[in-house]
């Protein structure tokens, strides 16, 4: 009895995950979000280590998050007017590019705080354009019937990445150090 009720309740989840495009988008969202949260922890720790100032850490967080409130609505307009797949690819490249530039600057020991502010701003802009496009692609892939389940699973993945990303970031710092 309980098994059949559970089986029946989980059927929409199975239907949603059986859609290959939705499953791939959900999995990529978990990794992207986890990397973002890990980046926030490691970058904050690095700034604190380099500057010794908690105010500088707050400034990095400000530059990272301000695009969400300023350009977030613009991301929705972009998702409506341009190919969503291209937006997702472009914002992914922006994030990788910003992180790669910062990694090179840190590796050559030439990074200064304004570099970090600029990269944080670029990463924030990328995220603010990516999120509305991801939601729109989710609707395109899942359709109206599975959309609620797909969005719920996406939120579960985002919440999971909020736990695992900082944990992995902290583990990375403890093993390699903030500037590695």
Helices and strands as residue ranges (DSSP letters): H 2-18, H 20-51, H 54-70, H 72-81, H 84-107, H 113-176
